[in-house]
C-alpha cells in the first residue's frame, strides 16, 4: 500500500517539475500568437474597379519564438483573383463588376503546440459609371461624357448609334448635329476582368426661329416679311416637311404669301411669308403662326406679332400684379402717332374704367387730374381692395368719345381677402341688395295700407 502511494507521489512530483521547466527555462518553445491581421496598401481601399487591385499584407498579433506561415483563400475564384496563395503578401484583382468576395488569411505557428488564427476582409468590385444616362441638347451644342470606376491602364472606346444626330470623339466629346435621338456608348476594356459598356440616350432638338417676332407696319396696304428658319433639323425636320400658316386677325391684314414647303440652303431650311396690312387705315394686331409638320407625329409652332398702326393709337402700361405688400398700382396711357412717336396732345379728355369691386381710386386728390392728357400722356393710381380670380381684372382707358378704340391692362390681385360669391363683381350684390330692399319697403307700404282699410 505504501509502495503505491510512493509511486503516485513520484508521478505527481515529476509532472510538476516538467511544468516548471516548460514555463521558466529560457529557450523552451511555446506559441502565443492570438490572431491574424490584414493590412491594405497605403491609400488603397477594399473597394476596387474591374481590373483594379489592392495589395494585402498579412501579419499576426501576439508573440512567438517559432516561425509563422501565411495562407490566403477567397470565397469566389471568378469575382477576384489572388496573385499568391501563400506568403505574407498577395494582390487582389477585381474581375466581375458588382460583386463581393471574402478573402481569408490564416496565420500558422510552426512550433508545438501550434496555432492557426484567421481573419477576413470583404473585397467589393464596383461597376463602371457614366456621367449622364440621358441628355438633352440643342443642335450644334456640345457636351463631354465621362466614365468612372474604371481601372488604371484600361481603355475606353466611344461610339454613336447615329452620326446624323450626334457624333463623339475619343475623349467623349459629343456634338449634336441633327434633331433626333441617339445612343452614345462607352465600352471599357481592362487589363484583367470583364469588359463593361454603358450608354447615354441623347435627344437633340432642332433650332427653330421666326423673325421678326414683332413688327410694326405703319402704312396701309404695306407688306412685311416673316421668315421661319430651321437649323439642325436632322431626322425630325427635313426638306420633305411641310409648313402651315395662320393669321389671327384678318382686320389687321392678310397673308399674301404663305409657302407650305421649305427652301433648302446647306443644312438650313427656310420658309418666308408675306403679311399685307389692311387698306382701311384701321389699327389692329395679328398673331401669325407657322406650324411645322415633321417626321412621325412631330410638330412645332412659332408665332410672330404684327402691329398695324396706320393711324394714331393708345398704349396702356402699369403694374400687372398687386398684393398685400404692394396694393398701389400706377398706370400710364400714352397716345402715339402711327410711327410710334408720342403725340403732343394737351386737349384730349381721358376716360378710365375698372371693376370697382376689385379696385378703387387710391386718392381723389392724387388722381384729380386723371382725365387730363398732358403731352400725350395721362396717369392714374389705383388701390387693390380684393383678390381677383386667376384671370385677373381689367383697367380700360380711351380718349374723348372714341370708346370703340379703348385699350386695357390686366391686373391680378393676391394676398388680400376674397370677394363674396367666389370673387364675382360686387355690382351684382349691390343691385340685388338694393332691389330686395326696395321690394321690402314696397311690401311694408302695401301692408300698412291694407291694415288701415281693414280697421276702417
C-alpha positions as CSV (number, residue, x, y, z in Angstrom):
1,X,0.0,0.0,0.0
2,X,2.8,2.4,1.0
3,X,4.6,1.5,-2.2
4,X,1.7,2.5,-4.4
5,X,1.4,5.8,-2.5
6,X,5.1,6.5,-3.1
7,X,4.7,5.8,-6.8
8,X,1.8,8.2,-7.2
9,X,3.6,10.9,-5.3
10,X,6.6,10.5,-7.5
11,X,4.5,10.8,-10.6
12,X,2.8,14.0,-9.4
13,X,6.2,15.4,-8.5
14,X,7.6,14.6,-11.9
15,X,4.7,16.4,-13.7
16,X,5.2,19.5,-11.5
17,X,8.9,19.6,-12.4
18,X,8.2,19.3,-16.1
19,X,5.7,22.1,-16.0
20,X,8.1,24.3,-14.1
21,X,10.8,23.6,-16.7
22,X,8.5,24.5,-19.6
23,X,7.4,27.8,-18.0
24,X,10.7,29.2,-16.6
25,X,13.5,27.6,-18.5
26,X,14.8,30.0,-21.2
27,X,14.7,28.9,-24.9
28,X,11.8,26.5,-24.4
29,X,9.4,26.8,-27.4
30,X,5.7,27.8,-26.8
31,X,3.1,29.5,-29.1
32,X,1.4,32.8,-28.0
33,X,0.0,34.3,-31.3
34,X,-3.5,35.4,-30.7
35,X,-4.8,36.5,-34.1
36,X,-4.1,37.2,-37.8
37,X,-4.1,40.8,-39.3
38,X,-4.7,42.0,-42.9
39,X,-3.5,45.5,-43.9
40,X,-4.2,47.1,-47.3
41,X,-1.6,49.1,-49.2
42,X,-1.1,52.7,-48.3
43,X,-4.1,54.7,-49.6
44,X,-5.8,51.7,-51.0
45,X,-9.4,50.5,-50.5
46,X,-11.2,47.2,-50.3
47,X,-13.5,48.6,-53.0
48,X,-11.8,48.3,-56.4
49,X,-12.9,48.6,-60.1
50,X,-12.7,45.8,-62.6
51,X,-9.0,45.4,-63.3
52,X,-8.2,47.4,-60.2
53,X,-6.0,46.0,-57.4
54,X,-5.5,46.1,-53.7
55,X,-2.3,44.9,-52.1
56,X,-2.8,42.9,-48.9
57,X,-0.1,42.3,-46.2
58,X,-0.6,39.6,-43.6
59,X,0.8,39.7,-40.0
60,X,-0.1,38.3,-36.6
61,X,-1.0,39.5,-33.2
62,X,0.8,38.2,-30.1
63,X,4.4,36.7,-29.8
64,X,6.1,33.5,-30.8
65,X,9.5,32.0,-30.7
66,X,8.7,29.9,-33.8
67,X,8.0,30.6,-37.4
68,X,4.7,31.9,-38.7
69,X,3.5,31.0,-42.1
70,X,0.5,32.6,-44.1
71,X,-2.0,31.2,-46.5
72,X,-4.7,33.1,-48.5
73,X,-8.1,31.9,-49.7
74,X,-11.1,33.5,-51.4
75,X,-14.8,32.7,-51.4
76,X,-15.1,33.1,-55.2
77,X,-12.4,32.4,-57.7
78,X,-14.3,34.1,-60.5
79,X,-15.1,37.5,-58.9
80,X,-11.5,38.3,-58.0
81,X,-8.0,36.8,-58.4
82,X,-5.1,36.4,-55.9
83,X,-1.6,36.8,-57.0
84,X,-0.4,34.4,-54.3
85,X,-2.0,31.8,-52.1
86,X,0.9,31.7,-49.6
87,X,3.3,34.2,-48.2
88,X,2.9,37.4,-46.2
89,X,1.6,39.4,-49.2
90,X,-0.9,38.9,-52.0
91,X,-2.5,41.2,-54.6
92,X,-6.3,41.1,-55.2
93,X,-7.5,42.0,-58.7
94,X,-11.2,42.7,-59.5
95,X,-12.7,40.6,-62.3
96,X,-16.6,40.8,-62.2
97,X,-18.4,44.2,-61.5
98,X,-21.0,44.5,-58.8
99,X,-19.7,41.5,-56.8
100,X,-18.4,41.0,-53.2
101,X,-15.8,38.3,-52.3
102,X,-14.4,37.3,-48.8
103,X,-10.6,36.9,-48.7
104,X,-9.3,34.9,-45.7
105,X,-5.9,35.0,-44.1
106,X,-4.7,32.1,-42.0
107,X,-1.5,32.6,-39.8
108,X,0.1,29.3,-38.6
109,X,2.7,29.0,-35.9
110,X,5.0,26.0,-36.8
111,X,6.0,25.3,-33.2
112,X,4.2,22.9,-30.9
113,X,1.5,23.2,-29.7
114,X,0.9,25.4,-32.8
115,X,-1.8,28.0,-33.5
116,X,-3.8,28.9,-36.7
117,X,-5.9,32.1,-36.2
118,X,-7.8,33.5,-39.2
119,X,-9.2,36.9,-40.3
120,X,-11.2,38.1,-43.3
121,X,-11.8,41.1,-45.4
122,X,-14.6,41.8,-48.0
123,X,-13.4,42.9,-51.4
124,X,-16.1,44.8,-53.4
125,X,-15.7,45.1,-57.2
126,X,-17.5,48.3,-58.3
127,X,-19.3,48.7,-61.7
128,X,-18.4,51.3,-64.2
129,X,-20.5,54.5,-64.2
130,X,-21.3,57.1,-66.9
131,X,-21.7,60.8,-66.2
132,X,-25.1,61.1,-67.9
133,X,-27.7,58.4,-68.5
134,X,-29.8,60.8,-70.5
135,X,-29.1,64.2,-72.0
136,X,-31.0,66.9,-74.0
137,X,-29.0,69.1,-76.4
138,X,-29.9,71.7,-78.9
139,X,-28.5,71.3,-82.4
140,X,-24.9,72.5,-82.5
141,X,-24.3,72.1,-78.8
142,X,-21.5,70.0,-77.3
143,X,-21.2,68.0,-74.1
144,X,-18.4,65.9,-72.7
145,X,-19.3,62.5,-71.3
146,X,-17.1,60.7,-68.8
147,X,-16.9,57.3,-67.2
148,X,-16.0,56.4,-63.6
149,X,-14.9,53.4,-61.5
150,X,-12.5,52.2,-64.2
151,X,-9.0,50.8,-63.6
152,X,-5.8,52.5,-64.5
153,X,-4.5,51.0,-67.7
154,X,-7.9,50.2,-69.1
155,X,-9.1,51.6,-72.4
156,X,-12.5,53.3,-73.2
157,X,-13.9,53.5,-76.7
158,X,-16.8,55.8,-77.5
159,X,-19.3,55.2,-80.3
160,X,-22.6,56.7,-81.6
161,X,-25.6,54.8,-82.9
162,X,-26.5,57.6,-85.4
163,X,-23.8,60.0,-86.6
164,X,-26.6,62.1,-88.3
165,X,-27.9,63.0,-84.9
166,X,-24.7,63.3,-82.8
167,X,-21.0,62.4,-83.1
168,X,-18.5,61.6,-80.4
169,X,-14.7,61.7,-80.3
170,X,-12.2,59.6,-78.5
171,X,-12.4,61.8,-75.4
172,X,-16.2,61.5,-75.0
173,X,-16.9,64.9,-76.5
174,X,-20.4,64.8,-78.0
175,X,-21.5,67.2,-80.8
176,X,-25.2,67.5,-81.6
177,X,-25.5,67.7,-85.4
178,X,-29.2,67.0,-86.1
179,X,-32.5,66.6,-84.4
180,X,-33.5,63.1,-83.2
181,X,-32.4,60.6,-80.6
182,X,-29.1,58.7,-80.4
183,X,-27.2,56.4,-78.0
184,X,-23.6,57.3,-77.2
185,X,-21.9,54.2,-75.8
186,X,-18.7,53.8,-73.8
187,X,-17.0,50.4,-73.8
188,X,-14.2,49.9,-71.3
189,X,-11.7,47.1,-71.6
190,X,-9.5,46.4,-68.5
191,X,-6.2,44.6,-68.5
192,X,-7.9,41.9,-66.4
193,X,-11.6,41.1,-65.9
194,X,-14.9,41.8,-67.6
195,X,-15.5,44.3,-70.4
196,X,-18.1,46.9,-69.4
197,X,-20.4,49.0,-71.6
198,X,-22.8,51.9,-70.7
199,X,-24.7,54.3,-72.9
200,X,-26.3,57.8,-72.7
201,X,-29.6,58.4,-74.5
202,X,-29.3,61.9,-76.1
203,X,-32.2,63.9,-77.5
204,X,-31.2,66.6,-79.9
205,X,-33.7,69.4,-80.6
206,X,-33.7,71.5,-83.8
207,X,-33.2,75.2,-83.6
208,X,-36.4,76.9,-84.9
209,X,-36.7,80.7,-85.2
210,X,-39.2,83.1,-86.6
211,X,-38.1,86.7,-87.4
212,X,-39.2,89.2,-86.6
213,X,-41.1,88.1,-83.5
214,X,-42.8,91.5,-83.5
215,X,-43.0,94.1,-86.2
216,X,-44.9,97.4,-86.8
217,X,-46.4,98.3,-90.1
218,X,-47.2,102.0,-90.2
219,X,-49.0,102.4,-93.6
220,X,-52.0,100.9,-95.2
221,X,-51.5,98.2,-97.9
222,X,-47.9,97.7,-96.9
223,X,-46.1,94.3,-96.9
224,X,-43.9,92.8,-94.2
225,X,-41.9,89.6,-94.4
226,X,-41.9,86.8,-91.8
227,X,-39.2,84.2,-92.1
228,X,-39.3,80.8,-90.5
229,X,-35.9,79.1,-90.2
230,X,-34.9,75.6,-89.1
231,X,-31.3,74.6,-88.3
232,X,-30.2,71.1,-87.3
233,X,-33.4,69.6,-88.4
234,X,-31.9,66.2,-88.6
235,X,-34.3,63.3,-88.8
236,X,-37.3,65.3,-87.5
237,X,-37.5,68.2,-89.9
238,X,-36.3,67.6,-93.4
239,X,-36.8,69.2,-96.8
240,X,-39.9,67.0,-97.1
241,X,-41.5,68.5,-94.0
242,X,-44.4,70.9,-94.5
243,X,-45.4,74.3,-93.1
244,X,-48.9,75.8,-92.4
245,X,-49.6,79.4,-91.6
246,X,-52.3,81.1,-89.6
247,X,-53.5,84.7,-89.3
248,X,-55.4,85.5,-86.1
249,X,-56.9,88.9,-87.2
250,X,-57.9,89.5,-90.8
251,X,-58.8,93.1,-89.9
252,X,-55.1,93.8,-89.5
253,X,-54.2,92.4,-92.8
254,X,-53.7,89.2,-94.8
255,X,-51.1,86.6,-95.7
256,X,-50.4,87.1,-99.4
257,X,-47.6,84.6,-99.4
258,X,-47.6,81.5,-97.2
259,X,-45.3,78.8,-98.5
260,X,-46.1,75.2,-97.4
261,X,-42.6,73.9,-98.2
262,X,-39.1,74.8,-97.2
263,X,-36.3,76.3,-99.3
264,X,-33.1,74.3,-98.6
265,X,-29.7,76.1,-98.3
266,X,-27.0,73.8,-97.0
267,X,-28.3,72.4,-93.7
268,X,-30.7,75.3,-93.2
269,X,-34.4,75.2,-94.1
270,X,-36.4,78.5,-94.6
271,X,-40.0,79.5,-95.5
272,X,-40.8,83.2,-95.9
273,X,-44.4,84.5,-95.7
274,X,-45.6,88.0,-96.6
275,X,-48.2,89.9,-94.5
276,X,-50.0,92.8,-96.2
277,X,-51.5,95.4,-93.9
278,X,-55.2,96.5,-94.3
279,X,-56.2,99.1,-96.7
280,X,-58.6,101.0,-94.5
281,X,-56.2,102.6,-92.0
282,X,-57.6,100.7,-89.0
283,X,-55.2,100.0,-86.2
284,X,-55.1,96.3,-85.4
285,X,-52.8,93.5,-84.2
286,X,-52.5,89.9,-85.6
287,X,-50.6,86.9,-84.5
288,X,-49.1,84.9,-87.4
289,X,-48.5,81.3,-86.5
290,X,-46.2,79.0,-88.5
291,X,-46.7,75.3,-87.7
292,X,-44.2,72.6,-88.9
293,X,-45.3,69.0,-89.5
294,X,-42.1,66.9,-89.2
295,X,-41.4,63.2,-89.2
296,X,-43.9,61.0,-87.5
297,X,-46.1,62.9,-85.1
298,X,-43.6,65.7,-84.5
299,X,-44.9,69.2,-84.7
300,X,-43.6,72.6,-83.7
301,X,-45.0,76.1,-83.9
302,X,-43.6,79.6,-83.8
303,X,-45.5,82.9,-83.7
304,X,-44.9,86.5,-84.9
305,X,-47.0,89.5,-83.9
306,X,-47.8,92.1,-86.5
307,X,-49.0,95.5,-85.2
308,X,-50.6,97.5,-88.0
309,X,-50.5,101.2,-87.0
310,X,-51.8,103.3,-89.8
311,X,-53.4,105.8,-87.5
312,X,-52.9,107.2,-84.0
313,X,-53.1,104.6,-81.3
314,X,-53.1,104.2,-77.5
315,X,-51.0,102.1,-75.2
316,X,-51.7,101.4,-71.5
317,X,-48.9,100.2,-69.2
318,X,-48.6,99.6,-65.5
319,X,-48.4,97.1,-62.6
320,X,-49.7,93.7,-63.6
321,X,-49.8,92.3,-60.1
322,X,-50.9,93.8,-56.7
323,X,-50.7,92.1,-53.3
324,X,-50.9,92.8,-49.5
325,X,-47.4,94.3,-49.5
326,X,-47.9,96.5,-52.6
327,X,-51.6,97.4,-53.1
328,X,-51.0,100.5,-55.2
329,X,-50.8,100.3,-59.0
330,X,-49.7,103.1,-61.3
331,X,-50.9,103.1,-64.9
332,X,-50.0,105.3,-67.8
333,X,-52.0,106.0,-71.0
334,X,-49.9,107.2,-74.0
335,X,-51.2,108.5,-77.4
336,X,-48.9,107.6,-80.3
337,X,-48.6,108.5,-83.9
338,X,-48.7,105.7,-86.4
339,X,-44.9,105.6,-86.4
340,X,-44.8,105.1,-82.7
341,X,-43.8,108.6,-81.6
342,X,-45.8,110.2,-78.8
343,X,-48.4,112.8,-79.9
344,X,-48.0,116.2,-78.4
345,X,-51.6,116.3,-77.2
346,X,-52.8,118.5,-74.3
347,X,-56.5,118.7,-75.2
348,X,-57.9,115.2,-75.2
349,X,-60.1,114.0,-72.3
350,X,-59.2,110.6,-70.9
351,X,-61.8,108.2,-69.6
352,X,-60.9,105.3,-67.2
353,X,-63.0,102.2,-66.3
354,X,-62.4,99.3,-64.0
355,X,-64.2,96.9,-61.7
356,X,-64.9,99.0,-58.5
357,X,-65.2,95.7,-56.6
358,X,-61.5,94.8,-57.0
359,X,-60.0,98.3,-57.4
360,X,-60.7,101.8,-56.3
361,X,-59.0,105.2,-56.8
362,X,-56.2,105.4,-54.3
363,X,-56.8,109.1,-53.5
364,X,-59.2,111.6,-55.1
365,X,-56.7,114.4,-54.6
366,X,-53.9,112.4,-56.1
367,X,-56.0,111.5,-59.1
368,X,-57.9,114.7,-59.7
369,X,-56.1,115.2,-63.0
370,X,-56.5,111.6,-64.3
371,X,-58.8,112.9,-67.1
372,X,-56.2,115.3,-68.4
373,X,-53.8,114.4,-71.1
374,X,-50.5,116.3,-71.0
375,X,-48.1,115.9,-73.9
376,X,-49.9,112.8,-75.0
377,X,-49.8,111.1,-71.6
378,X,-52.3,110.6,-68.7
379,X,-51.8,108.8,-65.4
380,X,-53.9,107.2,-62.7
381,X,-53.2,105.4,-59.4
382,X,-55.5,102.6,-58.2
383,X,-55.7,100.7,-55.0
384,X,-56.2,96.9,-54.7
385,X,-59.2,96.0,-52.5
386,X,-59.8,92.3,-53.0
387,X,-58.2,89.2,-54.5
388,X,-59.1,88.7,-58.2
389,X,-59.6,85.4,-59.9
390,X,-56.6,83.9,-61.5
391,X,-57.5,85.6,-64.8
392,X,-57.4,89.0,-63.1
393,X,-59.4,92.1,-63.8
394,X,-59.1,94.8,-66.4
395,X,-58.4,98.5,-66.4
396,X,-59.8,100.3,-69.6
397,X,-58.9,103.6,-71.0
398,X,-59.9,105.7,-74.0
399,X,-59.9,109.3,-75.1
400,X,-62.7,111.7,-75.9
401,X,-65.7,109.8,-77.2
402,X,-63.7,107.1,-79.0
403,X,-64.7,104.2,-76.7
404,X,-64.5,101.8,-79.6
405,X,-60.7,102.1,-79.6
406,X,-60.3,101.6,-75.8
407,X,-57.2,99.8,-74.6
408,X,-56.8,97.7,-71.4
409,X,-54.3,96.3,-69.0
410,X,-54.9,93.1,-66.9
411,X,-54.2,93.2,-63.1
412,X,-54.0,90.1,-60.8
413,X,-54.5,90.9,-57.1
414,X,-53.5,88.3,-54.5
415,X,-52.9,88.0,-50.7
416,X,-56.0,90.0,-49.8
417,X,-59.5,88.9,-48.7
418,X,-61.7,87.5,-51.4
419,X,-64.9,88.9,-52.8
420,X,-68.2,87.2,-51.9
421,X,-69.6,84.8,-54.4
422,X,-66.1,83.5,-55.3
423,X,-64.8,86.8,-56.5
424,X,-67.7,87.9,-58.6
425,X,-68.1,91.7,-59.2
426,X,-69.8,93.4,-56.2
427,X,-72.1,95.3,-58.6
428,X,-74.4,92.4,-58.8
429,X,-74.6,92.2,-55.0
430,X,-75.4,95.9,-54.8
431,X,-78.1,95.7,-57.4
432,X,-79.7,92.6,-55.9
433,X,-79.4,94.1,-52.4
434,X,-81.0,97.4,-53.5
435,X,-83.8,95.6,-55.3
436,X,-84.5,93.4,-52.3
437,X,-84.6,96.5,-50.0
438,X,-87.0,98.3,-52.4
439,X,-89.3,95.3,-52.6
440,X,-89.3,95.0,-48.8
441,X,-90.2,98.7,-48.5
442,X,-93.0,98.4,-51.0
443,X,-94.4,95.4,-49.2
444,X,-94.4,97.3,-46.0
445,X,-96.3,100.2,-47.5
446,X,-98.8,97.9,-49.1
447,X,-99.3,96.0,-45.8
448,X,-99.9,99.4,-44.0
449,X,-102.5,100.5,-46.5
450,X,-104.3,97.1,-46.2
451,X,-104.3,97.2,-42.5
452,X,-105.7,100.8,-42.4
453,X,-108.6,99.8,-44.7
454,X,-109.4,96.8,-42.6
455,X,-109.6,98.8,-39.4
456,X,-111.8,101.4,-41.1
